[in-house]
Amino acid sequence: MLSCKIFCRFVQKAVILHDQIREYLIMQNLQPSTTRISCLRGLIALSPIAAFLLIYLAVSVYIGDFYKMPLSLAFIVAAAWAMLTTRNCALHERIAIFSKGAANENVLYMIWIFILAGAFSSLAKGIGAVDATVELATNWLPSWFLVPGLFLVTCFISMSIGTSVGTIVALTPFACQLAEASGGSVAFYVSIVLSGSFFGDNLSFISDTTIAATRSQGVAMNEKFKTNLRIALPAALITLGIYAIQSSVAGSFVPPAMSHSWQLILPYLIVLVTAMIGGNVLIVLSLGIVSCMALAYFYHEHALMSMCSYMGEGVSGMSDLIIVTLLASGLLGLISHNGGIDFIIQRLTSYVIRGSRGAQLCVSLLVGIVNICTANNTIAIITVGEIARSVGSRFGVDPSKTASLLDTSSCVVQCIIPYGAQCLLAASLSHLAPVAFFPYLYYTWALAAMIIISILIRRKK
């Protein structure tokens, strides 16, 4: 019965994803063009990305602090540059192209997630649910197991629910409180959640990226899973070892006494369970909010207006994230219109491939670079999926390996770009800068190393 439900959920999600992606590609004009893009035109089309990175890095280096430069300001300058470099269009047409990119259905859906995530996170913290969860965990788990245990729990949850965003929403507040209780770095603990969420999302059978990768390559889910596991599992074990060592070196701490009711952890359990059985993320977060309000009102006598105030603060805290998401999506619309995505695909497929290893490297670079431009790993996979399939077929790369490379390579890039949805969401929930997590993303770098090793080592059939 459970397997039938999972299969039905998978089919439903695959159909919905296919329709959304087809509409997105039509709107954004991301289909690879047959017209040859000149080098000059391609570089000009991609120059807004370079402008964004240059501004962000240059200002951060100048002031000596990578946490103070607002991402939104860098995106505004990059968007202005993109409009200036867009040819054969009146100003109102350029603004329309930008607006269509920002108003994409998937982008607005993500913004709804951000809004509800902010409301749920702030409300749960305000009524004491986060404190109660931390107290329960620190009293039941040995101190040396907290760090690796958090990683394992995050991996399991993200693999079960198939979404890194949902996992980050559920566990980031808990990680922040756990860091405060143990006296550790908040950035370190949140990076554990980021790492584990990408591990599970990368392998989950119901993940958008898995569905996109397997459908584009015409390969069975279980074949892609087995191939993917050979890359992701060693990276996860290496990361788990690092966390275990760091946890043992950090020593023990005295767990706080239980001062909150255990019932307050129920909203998190409701969110996790409903997400694991395949609930829509908006419904999941709404149930979390309703359960928080019910517990706070009936058991702890919180005033309704105080709970509304908590939620309002949470929504307001997401404002920067929403603005950056809209600016990044609009910028993608201009880059795509100017031929930037087509230029990347054409050049990589023309010059990088030298045999099977070259083909695999091309697939990894292709999806990674497009992911940098789109800040969306699912869209990046779909954008280059057909190209990757033809490249793999021509040079004898197993389709399951191509699908695995598409998923894992985009996963690596999505985790390290400071304007990716997952990194921005974790930063907003923890009140840190997106770059604060980079020194602690051990799994990301281990996964990148395993991708390279898997390309260099030929596996016998």
C-alpha positions as CSV (number, residue, x, y, z in Angstrom):
1,M,0.0,0.0,0.0
2,L,2.8,2.4,0.9
3,S,4.7,1.6,-2.2
4,C,1.6,2.2,-4.3
5,K,1.1,5.6,-2.7
6,I,4.8,6.5,-3.3
7,F,4.5,5.5,-6.9
8,C,1.3,7.4,-7.5
9,R,2.9,10.5,-5.8
10,F,5.9,10.1,-8.1
11,V,3.8,9.9,-11.3
12,Q,1.7,12.9,-10.2
13,K,4.8,15.0,-9.4
14,A,6.6,14.0,-12.6
15,V,3.6,15.1,-14.7
16,I,3.2,18.4,-12.9
17,L,7.0,19.0,-13.1
18,H,7.0,18.3,-16.9
19,D,4.2,20.8,-17.5
20,Q,5.8,23.5,-15.4
21,I,9.2,23.1,-17.0
22,R,7.7,23.1,-20.5
23,E,5.9,26.3,-19.7
24,Y,9.0,27.8,-18.1
25,L,11.2,27.0,-21.1
26,I,8.7,28.5,-23.5
27,M,8.4,31.6,-21.4
28,Q,12.2,32.0,-20.8
29,N,13.2,30.9,-24.3
30,L,15.7,28.5,-22.8
31,Q,15.5,25.9,-25.6
32,P,19.0,25.5,-27.1
33,S,19.1,27.6,-30.3
34,T,20.3,26.2,-33.6
35,T,21.7,29.6,-34.5
36,R,25.4,30.0,-33.8
37,I,26.1,32.6,-31.2
38,S,29.3,34.6,-31.8
39,C,31.9,34.8,-29.1
40,L,31.4,38.5,-28.7
41,R,27.7,38.3,-28.4
42,G,27.9,35.4,-26.0
43,L,30.3,37.1,-23.7
44,I,28.2,40.3,-23.7
45,A,25.1,38.3,-22.9
46,L,26.9,36.7,-19.9
47,S,28.6,39.9,-18.7
48,P,25.8,40.7,-16.2
49,I,26.8,37.6,-14.2
50,A,30.4,38.8,-14.3
51,A,29.3,42.2,-13.3
52,F,27.4,40.8,-10.3
53,L,30.3,38.7,-9.1
54,L,32.8,41.6,-9.6
55,I,30.7,44.1,-7.7
56,Y,30.0,41.7,-4.9
57,L,33.6,40.5,-4.5
58,A,35.2,43.9,-5.1
59,V,33.1,45.8,-2.6
60,S,33.5,43.0,0.0
61,V,37.3,42.9,-0.4
62,Y,37.5,46.7,-0.2
63,I,35.5,47.0,3.0
64,G,37.1,43.8,4.4
65,D,33.8,42.1,5.2
66,F,32.0,39.7,3.0
67,Y,28.8,39.9,5.1
68,K,27.9,43.6,4.6
69,M,27.6,43.9,0.8
70,P,23.8,43.5,0.1
71,L,23.2,40.9,-2.7
72,S,20.1,42.9,-3.8
73,L,22.3,46.0,-4.6
74,A,24.7,43.9,-6.7
75,F,21.8,42.4,-8.6
76,I,20.3,45.8,-9.3
77,V,23.5,47.0,-10.9
78,A,23.9,43.7,-12.8
79,A,20.2,44.0,-14.0
80,A,20.9,47.6,-15.1
81,W,23.9,46.4,-17.1
82,A,21.9,43.6,-18.7
83,M,19.3,46.1,-19.9
84,L,22.0,48.3,-21.3
85,T,23.6,45.4,-23.2
86,T,20.3,44.2,-24.6
87,R,20.1,45.1,-28.3
88,N,17.3,45.9,-30.7
89,C,14.8,46.6,-28.0
90,A,13.1,49.7,-26.6
91,L,13.5,50.3,-22.9
92,H,9.9,49.2,-22.2
93,E,10.6,46.0,-24.0
94,R,13.7,45.3,-22.0
95,I,11.8,45.9,-18.8
96,A,9.0,43.6,-20.0
97,I,11.6,40.8,-20.7
98,F,13.0,41.3,-17.1
99,S,9.5,41.3,-15.7
100,K,8.5,38.1,-17.5
101,G,11.5,36.4,-16.0
102,A,10.7,37.6,-12.5
103,A,7.0,36.8,-12.8
104,N,7.6,33.1,-13.8
105,E,5.1,30.8,-12.1
106,N,7.8,28.7,-10.4
107,V,9.5,31.8,-9.0
108,L,6.2,33.1,-7.5
109,Y,5.5,29.7,-6.1
110,M,8.9,29.7,-4.4
111,I,8.1,33.2,-3.0
112,W,4.9,31.7,-1.4
113,I,7.1,29.1,0.2
114,F,9.4,31.8,1.5
115,I,6.5,33.7,3.0
116,L,5.0,30.7,4.8
117,A,8.4,29.5,5.9
118,G,9.2,32.8,7.5
119,A,5.8,32.9,9.3
120,F,6.1,29.3,10.5
121,S,9.8,29.7,11.6
122,S,9.1,32.9,13.6
123,L,5.9,31.6,15.1
124,A,7.5,28.3,16.2
125,K,10.4,30.2,17.8
126,G,8.0,32.8,19.5
127,I,5.9,30.2,21.2
128,G,8.9,28.2,22.4
129,A,8.7,25.2,20.0
130,V,12.3,25.6,18.9
131,D,13.6,25.7,22.5
132,A,11.5,22.7,23.5
133,T,12.9,20.7,20.6
134,V,16.5,21.6,21.4
135,E,16.0,20.8,25.0
136,L,14.6,17.4,24.2
137,A,17.4,16.6,21.7
138,T,20.2,17.7,24.0
139,N,18.8,15.8,26.9
140,W,18.3,12.5,25.0
141,L,21.3,12.5,22.7
142,P,24.9,12.2,23.9
143,S,26.9,15.4,23.3
144,W,29.5,13.7,21.1
145,F,26.7,12.5,18.7
146,L,24.9,15.8,18.3
147,V,26.8,17.0,15.2
148,P,26.9,13.8,13.2
149,G,23.4,13.0,14.4
150,L,22.1,16.3,13.0
151,F,23.7,15.4,9.7
152,L,22.2,11.9,9.6
153,V,18.8,13.2,10.5
154,T,18.9,15.9,7.8
155,C,20.0,13.3,5.2
156,F,17.2,11.0,6.1
157,I,14.5,13.7,6.1
158,S,15.6,15.3,2.9
159,M,15.7,12.0,1.1
160,S,12.3,11.1,2.4
161,I,10.5,14.4,1.5
162,G,12.5,15.0,-1.7
163,T,13.1,18.7,-1.2
164,S,16.1,20.5,0.2
165,V,14.1,23.7,0.7
166,G,11.5,21.9,2.9
167,T,14.3,20.3,4.9
168,I,16.0,23.7,5.4
169,V,12.8,25.3,6.5
170,A,12.1,22.6,9.1
171,L,15.6,22.1,10.6
172,T,17.4,25.5,10.3
173,P,15.7,27.0,13.4
174,F,16.5,23.8,15.3
175,A,20.1,24.0,14.2
176,C,20.4,27.6,15.3
177,Q,19.1,26.8,18.8
178,L,21.3,23.8,19.0
179,A,24.3,25.9,18.3
180,E,23.4,28.4,21.0
181,A,22.8,25.6,23.5
182,S,26.1,23.9,22.8
183,G,28.1,27.2,22.4
184,G,29.0,26.3,18.8
185,S,29.0,28.4,15.6
186,V,25.6,29.0,14.2
187,A,27.1,29.0,10.6
188,F,28.6,25.6,11.3
189,Y,25.4,24.0,12.5
190,V,23.3,25.5,9.7
191,S,25.9,24.3,7.1
192,I,25.3,20.8,8.4
193,V,21.6,21.2,7.6
194,L,22.5,22.6,4.1
195,S,24.8,19.6,3.4
196,G,22.4,17.0,4.6
197,S,19.5,18.5,2.7
198,F,21.4,18.4,-0.6
199,F,22.5,14.8,0.0
200,G,19.0,13.6,0.4
201,D,17.5,15.8,-2.3
202,N,20.2,14.5,-4.7
203,L,19.2,10.9,-4.1
204,S,15.5,11.0,-3.4
205,F,13.2,9.3,-5.8
206,I,10.6,12.1,-5.6
207,S,13.1,15.0,-5.9
208,D,12.5,17.4,-8.9
209,T,16.1,17.1,-9.8
210,T,16.0,13.3,-9.9
211,I,12.9,13.3,-12.0
212,A,14.3,15.8,-14.4
213,A,17.7,14.0,-14.7
214,T,16.2,10.6,-15.3
215,R,13.5,11.7,-17.7
216,S,15.9,13.7,-19.8
217,Q,18.2,10.7,-20.1
218,G,15.6,8.0,-20.5
219,V,16.9,6.0,-17.6
220,A,15.2,4.2,-14.7
221,M,15.2,5.8,-11.3
222,N,16.8,2.8,-9.6
223,E,19.7,2.8,-12.1
224,K,20.4,6.4,-11.6
225,F,20.1,5.9,-7.8
226,K,22.7,3.1,-7.8
227,T,25.1,5.1,-9.9
228,N,24.5,8.3,-7.9
229,L,25.0,6.4,-4.6
230,R,28.6,5.5,-5.6
231,I,29.4,9.2,-5.8
232,A,27.3,10.7,-3.0
233,L,27.7,8.0,-0.3
234,P,31.6,8.2,-0.1
235,A,31.3,12.0,0.1
236,A,28.7,11.7,2.9
237,L,30.8,9.2,4.9
238,I,33.8,11.5,4.6
239,T,31.7,14.4,5.8
240,L,30.3,12.3,8.7
241,G,33.8,11.4,9.8
242,I,34.8,15.0,9.8
243,Y,31.7,15.9,11.9
244,A,32.4,13.1,14.3
245,I,36.0,14.2,14.8
246,Q,35.0,17.9,15.3
247,S,32.3,16.9,17.7
248,S,34.7,14.8,19.9
249,V,37.3,17.6,19.9
250,A,34.7,20.2,20.9
251,G,34.0,18.2,24.1
252,S,30.8,17.9,26.1
253,F,28.4,20.4,27.4
254,V,25.8,20.4,30.1
255,P,22.3,20.0,28.5
256,P,19.7,22.6,29.6
257,A,17.0,21.6,32.0
258,M,13.6,20.9,30.4
259,S,11.6,24.2,30.9
260,H,9.2,23.8,28.0
261,S,6.3,21.4,27.4
262,W,7.1,18.5,25.2
263,Q,3.9,19.2,23.3
264,L,5.5,22.2,21.6
265,I,7.6,19.9,19.4
266,L,4.4,18.6,17.7
267,P,4.4,21.4,15.0
268,Y,7.8,20.2,13.8
269,L,6.6,16.5,13.8
270,I,3.5,17.5,11.8
271,V,5.6,19.3,9.3
272,L,8.1,16.5,8.9
273,V,5.5,13.7,8.8
274,T,3.2,15.4,6.3
275,A,6.2,16.3,4.1
276,M,7.5,12.7,4.2
277,I,4.2,11.3,3.0
278,G,4.3,13.6,0.0
279,G,2.2,16.7,1.1
280,N,2.5,19.9,-0.9
281,V,5.0,22.2,0.8
282,L,2.5,25.0,1.0
283,I,0.0,22.7,2.8
284,V,2.7,21.3,5.0
285,L,3.8,24.8,6.2
286,S,0.2,25.9,6.6
287,L,-0.5,22.9,8.8
288,G,2.6,23.8,10.8
289,I,1.3,27.3,11.4
290,V,-2.2,26.1,12.4
291,S,-0.8,23.6,14.8
292,C,1.6,26.2,16.4
293,M,-1.4,28.6,16.9
294,A,-3.6,25.8,18.3
295,L,-0.9,24.7,20.8
296,A,0.0,28.2,21.8
297,Y,-3.7,29.3,22.3
298,F,-5.1,26.2,24.1
299,Y,-2.1,25.0,26.2
300,H,0.0,28.1,26.8
301,E,-2.5,30.9,26.5
302,H,-0.6,33.0,24.0
303,A,-2.7,36.0,22.8
304,L,-3.8,35.8,19.2
305,M,-2.3,39.2,18.4
306,S,1.1,38.2,19.7
307,M,1.1,35.2,17.5
308,C,0.1,37.4,14.5
309,S,3.0,39.6,15.5
310,Y,5.4,36.7,15.4
311,M,4.3,35.7,11.9
312,G,4.4,39.3,10.7
313,E,8.0,39.5,11.8
314,G,8.9,36.3,10.1
315,V,7.3,37.4,6.8
316,S,9.1,40.7,7.0
317,G,12.4,38.9,7.6
318,M,12.0,37.2,4.2
319,S,11.8,40.5,2.3
320,D,15.5,40.6,1.2
321,L,15.2,37.0,0.1
322,I,12.1,37.7,-2.0
323,I,13.7,40.7,-3.6
324,V,16.9,38.8,-4.5
325,T,14.8,36.0,-5.9
326,L,12.9,38.3,-8.2
327,L,16.0,40.2,-9.3
328,A,17.9,37.0,-10.1
329,S,15.0,35.6,-12.1
330,G,14.5,38.8,-14.0
331,L,18.3,38.9,-14.8
332,L,18.1,35.3,-16.1
333,G,15.3,36.4,-18.5
334,L,17.6,39.1,-20.0
335,I,20.6,36.7,-20.2
336,S,18.6,34.0,-21.9
337,H,17.0,36.6,-24.3
338,N,20.5,37.8,-25.3
339,G,21.7,34.3,-26.0
340,G,23.9,33.6,-23.0
341,I,22.5,30.1,-22.2
342,D,22.8,29.1,-25.9
343,F,26.4,30.4,-26.1
344,I,27.5,28.3,-23.1
345,I,25.9,25.1,-24.5
346,Q,27.4,25.6,-28.0
347,R,30.9,26.4,-26.8
348,L,31.2,23.6,-24.3
349,T,29.9,21.0,-26.6
350,S,32.3,22.2,-29.3
351,Y,35.6,22.4,-27.5
352,V,35.6,20.3,-24.3
353,I,34.8,16.8,-25.6
354,R,37.7,14.4,-26.1
355,G,36.4,10.9,-25.6
356,S,34.2,9.4,-22.8
357,R,35.9,11.3,-20.0
358,G,35.7,14.5,-21.9
359,A,32.0,13.9,-22.5
360,Q,31.4,13.4,-18.8
361,L,33.4,16.5,-18.0
362,C,31.4,18.5,-20.5
363,V,28.1,17.4,-19.0
364,S,29.3,18.4,-15.5
365,L,30.6,21.8,-16.7
366,L,27.6,22.4,-18.8
367,V,25.0,21.9,-16.1
368,G,27.2,23.7,-13.6
369,I,27.7,26.9,-15.6
370,V,24.0,27.0,-16.6
371,N,23.1,26.5,-12.9
372,I,25.3,29.6,-12.1
373,C,23.2,31.6,-14.6
374,T,19.8,30.3,-13.6
375,A,20.3,29.7,-9.8
376,N,17.9,26.7,-10.2
377,N,19.3,23.2,-10.5
378,T,16.1,21.7,-11.9
379,I,15.9,24.2,-14.7
380,A,19.6,23.8,-15.4
381,I,19.2,20.0,-15.7
382,I,16.2,20.4,-18.1
383,T,18.0,23.1,-20.1
384,V,21.0,20.9,-21.0
385,G,19.3,17.5,-20.7
386,E,18.9,16.8,-24.4
387,I,22.4,18.1,-25.2
388,A,23.8,15.9,-22.4
389,R,21.9,12.9,-23.7
390,S,23.2,13.3,-27.3
391,V,26.8,13.9,-26.0
392,G,26.6,10.8,-23.8
393,S,25.2,8.6,-26.5
394,R,27.8,9.7,-29.0
395,F,30.8,9.0,-26.7
396,G,29.5,5.9,-25.0
397,V,28.6,7.3,-21.6
398,D,26.1,5.1,-19.7
399,P,22.8,7.1,-19.5
400,S,22.6,6.4,-15.7
401,K,26.1,8.1,-15.3
402,T,25.0,11.1,-17.4
403,A,21.9,11.5,-15.3
404,S,23.9,11.2,-12.1
405,L,26.4,13.8,-13.3
406,L,23.6,16.2,-14.2
407,D,22.1,15.9,-10.7
408,T,25.3,15.9,-8.6
409,S,27.1,18.6,-10.5
410,S,24.1,20.9,-10.3
411,C,23.8,20.1,-6.6
412,V,27.4,21.2,-6.0
413,V,26.9,24.5,-7.8
414,Q,23.5,25.2,-6.2
415,C,25.0,24.8,-2.7
416,I,27.9,27.2,-3.2
417,I,26.3,30.1,-5.2
418,P,25.4,32.8,-2.6
419,Y,22.2,33.6,-4.5
420,G,20.8,30.1,-4.6
421,A,17.4,29.6,-3.0
422,Q,18.6,27.1,-0.4
423,C,21.6,29.2,0.7
424,L,19.5,32.4,0.8
425,L,16.7,30.7,2.8
426,A,19.2,29.3,5.3
427,A,20.8,32.7,5.6
428,S,17.4,34.4,6.2
429,L,16.3,31.9,8.8
430,S,19.6,32.1,10.7
431,H,20.2,35.8,10.2
432,L,23.6,35.3,8.6
433,A,25.2,36.2,5.3
434,P,25.0,33.4,2.6
435,V,28.8,33.3,2.4
436,A,29.0,32.5,6.1
437,F,28.4,28.8,5.4
438,F,31.1,28.3,2.8
439,P,34.0,27.3,5.1
440,Y,31.9,24.5,6.6
441,L,30.4,22.9,3.5
442,Y,32.5,19.8,3.7
443,Y,30.0,17.6,1.9
444,T,29.9,19.9,-1.1
445,W,33.6,19.8,-1.6
446,A,33.8,16.1,-0.9
447,L,31.0,15.6,-3.5
448,A,32.9,17.7,-6.1
449,A,36.0,15.6,-5.5
450,M,34.0,12.3,-5.9
451,I,32.6,13.6,-9.2
452,I,36.1,14.2,-10.5
453,I,37.2,10.7,-9.3
454,S,34.2,9.1,-10.9
455,I,35.1,10.7,-14.2
456,L,38.7,9.7,-14.1
457,I,38.1,6.1,-13.0
458,R,36.4,4.0,-15.7
459,R,34.1,1.5,-14.2
460,K,33.9,-1.9,-16.0
461,K,30.4,-3.1,-17.0
